[in-house]
Each structure stands twice: as C-alpha cells, then as structure tokens.
Amino acid sequence: MTNLQQAMDIAEERAYQKRTPSLPPIDDTISTLKSIDWNEMRARGRAGVNNIGLVLAVIGAKLHDLGVLLAEV
C-alpha cells in the first residue's frame, strides 16, 4: 500500500510526463547517431574517395588515348 507522499510523487511524475512528452523520432535519430561507428565510416569514406580517384584516372587515361588517336587522323 502506498502512503500519501508516494501517491503525490506518482501524481507529480505523471503530470510531468504529460507536460513533457517524449519525441520518439528525435530520440531515435539521436540514438542512431550515437550508435554509428565513426572510425569505420571515416575508413569507408576514404576508400570511396580513393575508388572515385581511380575511376577518374582511368577515364582520363582513356580520354587522352582517344585524343592522341584523333590527333593522328
């Protein structure tokens, strides 16, 4: 059985929860951002930039070869 003080505490807590509703989408977003392994993301980002650089280098070399071919015509 609860005494008067405990009942008042429970009522106060319920009233506080009604005044300050939680924001599940924001809470979920914050918890998701906190759970991200930023070191892994940094490594994956660097690998992605490296891959883009390689693709650009290959395209540049092929474009140069095409330019040389067209210059000989």
N, C-alpha and C positions, 0 to 999 in steps of 0.2 A: 504494500500500500504506500502511496506517496503522501508526503506531507505538503503543507501549503507552499513552502519555499520551492520544493521540486516542481510542483504544479505551476508556479509562477515562472520558473525557469523554462519549463517546456512551452508555456504560452508565449513567453518572450522570444524564444528561439523560433517558433512557428511564425510569429508576426514578422520577425526579421527576415526569414526566408521568403515571405510573401512580398516584402518591400524590396528585396534584392534578389530578383530571380536570376538564376544562372543562365548563361548564354552558351548552350551546347555547341553551336557551330564555332564560336570563337575559342571555347575551351578545347574542342577537338583540334582546331588548327594549331593552337599553341602547343598542345601535347605532341602533335605530329612533328612540328618543327623541332621540338626538344629531342625527339627520338631519332632524328636524322644523324647519321654518322658523317660529319662534315669532312673528316680526313679522307674517307672513301669518295665522297662527292668531288673533292678537290682533285684526287688522283684520276677519277673518271673524266673530269673536265679537261685536265691536261692531256689525257690520252685522246680525247675527242678533238682538241685543237691540233694535236700532232697529226691525227689522221687527216684533218682538213688541209693541213700544210702539205702533206704528202700528195694528196689529190691535186692540189693546185700546182705543185711542182711537176707532176706527170702531165697535166693538161698544158702547162707552159712549155714543156719539152716537146710535146706533140704539136703544139701550135707553132713553135719555132721550126720544127721539121717541115711542117706544111708551108711556112713562109719561105724556107730555103727551096723547097720543091717548086713553088710558084715563081720564085725569082729566076729559076733556070729555064722556065718555059719561054 
